């Protein structure tokens, strides 16, 4: 990671569901890794069965370990729409991935804060610890959620909020990488 004299850069990418937040984040990761920058943290991926989305898995970007954290077939007291939420996946894999990223990555990524991750005090604490760390962070944030964690994140002075739109979605990744590294691509 280039040694910058400035404080770590913390960026929140927001947008409506389906706007391309995760795709933009994956492009940012690709551009950073092409520069030799170590990226860690968590990404969410949809689970598609027979052509329809049936849930989501959480992936530790550093280790590529993954677990199902929301699925139609998961029996759980915690629900998000038609999905049962496997809170343990977030508290175990998610929390561990964030701790490993704080320790060993140059940039920490957290995908989809505020949709399903919020019923876990353990995981919420890991997100706050990550935000309070001296690492640069790129996170995607659910746009409409009134979740207290999301409201706290949005109020942070050091966080730059950028919205993915159909017009800027191809250029936004390059802008974020420039903000993180100070170099154009």
N, C-alpha and C positions, 0 to 999 in steps of 0.2 A: 504494500500500500504506500503510495507516495506520502512522505512526511509533510503534512501541511501544518502551518503555524496556527491555523484556525482550530476551533473546537470541532468535535465530531459532528458530522452532518446527519440529521435525523429527518427522514422524509416519510410522509404519509401519502399513499396513493389512494384516492377515493374515486367512486364512480357508481353508477347504478348497477344492479345485478346484470351480468351479461355484457358489461361495457368493455371487458378485456383487462381487468386489473391483474389477474394471475398471469395472463399471457405477457403483459407488459413487465411484470416482475421477473418472469422467466427470461425475457430478453435482456433485462438489466443484468441478471446473474451471468448470462452468456457473455455479455460485453465485458463485465468485470473479470471473469475468469480468463478471457482471452488476454487480459493485461497481466495475468499472474496474481490477481487479488484473490485471497481466500474468502469464500462466502460460506457461512453456516447459518443454521436456523431451521425454520419449518415452512413447508409448502403444503397446500392442500390440493389434492387431485380428485376430480370426479370419478366415481365408479360407474361405468356404463355397461349394462347387461341387456342383450337383445335390443340394442339401439336406444335404450332409455336410461336416464340417470337414476340410479337406485341408492346412491350414497356418496360418501367422501372418504378418502384415506388421508392421513397425515404422514408426511415424509420428512425424515431428518436429512437435510441437504448434505451434511458432511459425510454421514455414514451410509446414506441411502436406505436405512432401515425404515420400514413403514408399518402402519397399523390402520385398520378400519376404525374411524372415529364416529361415523354417522352412517346409518344404513336403515333401509325400510325393515329389515329383518331383526335389527337389534332391539331387544326388550330392555327398556330403560325408563326410569321415572322422568328423565330429562328428555324432552322432545324438541325438535325443531321442524316444524311443518310435519311432513309424513315420516321423518327420520327419527329413529331412536339414537341417542347420543351415547357413545362409549366414553364416559368422562375419564376412565382409567387410562385410555390411550393418550389423552392430552396430559394428564398428570404424570404419567410415566415417560413415554417417548417424547412428548412435547416439551416438558420441563427439562428433561435431560438434554435434548437437542439445543435448547436455548442456553443452558449452562455451558455445554461444550463450545458453542459458538462464541459466547462471551469470553471464554478462556483462549480459544485458538483461531478465531476467524478475524479477518480485517473488517468485514461488513456482515452484519446480522440481518437476516430477512425473516419476517413474520407475515404469513399470508392469511388474510381473511380474519382479522381481529373483529370480534363483535357479532358474529352470527351465531356460532354454536359453542364458542369457547368460554362462555361467560358464566356458566354454572359451576365453575371450579375455582375456589379461593386459592388453591395451590397453583393452578396455571396462571390465574390473574396476577399473583405475586411474582411469578417468573417473568411475566411480560413487564411488570413495573420495574423489577430489578434490571431487566435488559434495557429499558428506556433510561434508567438512572445510571447505566454504565457509561464508560468513556468510549464506547464503540459507535461507529457510524451504523445507522439502521435504515432499512427500507421496509415499510410495512404497508399492507393493503388494509383499508378500513371500510367496513360496511357503511354506506353513505347515509342511510336513513335511521339507523339504530339509535335509540335513546338510552342505550346501555350506559351505566355510570362510568365504567372503565373507558369506553369510547369517548364520552364527554370529557373526562379528565385528560385523555390523550390529546384530543382536539384543542384543549385549552393550554397545552404546554407551549411556552414561548419559543423553545428551541426547535419545535417541529414545523417543517414546511409542508403544507398540505397542497397537493397537486391533484387535479381531477382528470381522469381518463375520459376522453370524448371521442366520437368517431373521427373528428377532424385531427386531433393531436396524437392519436394512439400510436402511430408509427414513429413519431418523433420524440415522444415523451421519454422513452427508454434512454435515448441519447442525452437528453437534457439532464436526467437524473444521474447518469454516469459522469457527466461533466460537473455537476454539483458535488459529487463524491470525490472526484479525482482532480478537478481543476484542469482537465485536458479534454479537448474536443476529439471526436472520433470521426 
